[in-house]
């Protein structure tokens, strides 16, 4: 995992293509142990799939600190919205939007339609 520091944020970047339940536990511990002087975000630019445990982790962590996600792929974003865990995180399409706190993706609701 890589950690980037900017003047206003710490960005956690898991350097793997899949977030397993074990990796989700590790990311949760890393998130809780980060200093509280800056905001924190997950950069999921190279992550293609993740376990449900990663999404469930947001509910617990959001009680302690605000969670932001940047660069999430479309399939994971749709899963996040379908499971309704989007209310625990702020989602941005790029790091510039995160730093400026603008263009947050929200109020997206999906439904499954049978054909």
C-alpha positions in Angstrom: 0.0 0.0 0.0 1.2 3.5 -0.8 0.4 6.5 1.3 0.6 10.0 -0.3 0.6 13.2 1.7 -0.6 16.6 0.5 -1.0 19.8 2.5 -4.6 18.9 3.2 -5.0 15.1 2.7 -3.5 11.7 3.3 -4.3 9.4 0.4 -4.2 5.6 0.9 -3.6 3.7 -2.4 -3.8 -0.1 -2.2 -1.4 -1.3 -4.9 -3.4 -4.4 -5.8 -6.1 -5.2 -8.3 -8.4 -7.0 -5.8 -9.2 -6.1 -2.2 -9.7 -9.3 -0.4 -11.3 -9.5 3.1 -7.8 -9.6 4.6 -6.8 -6.5 2.7 -10.0 -4.8 3.8 -9.0 -5.4 7.4 -5.5 -4.1 6.8 -6.9 -0.9 5.1 -9.3 -0.4 8.0 -6.4 -0.6 10.5 -4.3 1.7 8.4 -7.1 4.2 8.1 -7.7 4.3 11.9 -4.0 4.7 12.7 -3.5 7.7 10.4 -3.0 11.1 12.1 -6.0 13.3 12.4 -4.4 16.5 11.2 -5.6 16.0 7.6 -8.5 14.4 5.8 -8.1 10.9 4.5 -9.1 9.3 1.2 -8.8 6.0 -0.6 -7.5 6.1 -4.2 -8.9 3.0 -5.9 -7.5 3.8 -9.4 -5.9 0.3 -10.0 -8.4 -1.7 -8.0 -10.7 -3.7 -10.2 -12.7 -5.8 -7.7 -13.3 -5.8 -3.9 -15.0 -7.9 -1.3 -18.2 -6.9 0.5 -16.2 -6.6 3.7 -14.5 -3.5 2.2 -17.8 -1.8 1.7 -19.1 -2.9 5.1 -16.0 -1.4 6.7 -17.2 2.1 5.6 -20.1 1.9 8.0 -17.8 1.4 11.0 -15.1 3.8 9.9 -17.5 6.6 9.1 -18.4 6.9 12.8 -14.8 7.9 13.5 -13.9 10.0 10.5 -15.2 11.1 7.2 -14.3 8.8 4.4 -13.6 9.9 0.8 -12.9 7.7 -2.3 -11.4 8.8 -5.5 -10.9 7.1 -8.9 -13.3 4.2 -8.3 -14.2 2.1 -11.4 -17.8 1.9 -12.6 -18.6 -1.6 -11.5 -17.4 -1.0 -8.0 -19.3 2.3 -7.9 -22.5 0.6 -9.0 -22.0 -2.1 -6.3 -21.5 0.6 -3.7 -24.8 2.3 -4.7 -26.8 -1.0 -4.9 -25.7 -2.1 -1.5 -26.5 1.5 -0.2 -23.1 2.0 1.4 -22.7 5.2 -0.5 -24.2 7.2 2.4 -21.0 6.5 4.5 -18.5 7.9 2.0 -17.9 10.9 -0.2 -17.1 9.8 -3.8 -15.1 12.0 -6.2 -14.0 11.2 -9.8 -10.5 12.7 -9.4 -8.0 14.0 -6.8 -8.5 17.6 -8.0 -12.2 17.3 -7.1 -11.3 15.9 -3.7 -8.8 18.7 -2.9 -11.3 21.4 -4.0 -14.3 19.5 -2.3 -16.4 19.8 -5.4 -18.3 17.6 -7.9 -19.0 14.9 -5.3 -21.0 12.0 -6.8 -24.2 11.6 -4.9 -27.8 10.8 -5.0 -27.4 8.0 -7.5 -29.9 5.2 -7.2 -29.9 2.0 -9.2 -32.4 -0.7 -9.5 -32.2 -4.1 -11.0 -34.6 -4.7 -13.9 -35.5 -8.1 -15.2 -35.9 -8.6 -18.9 
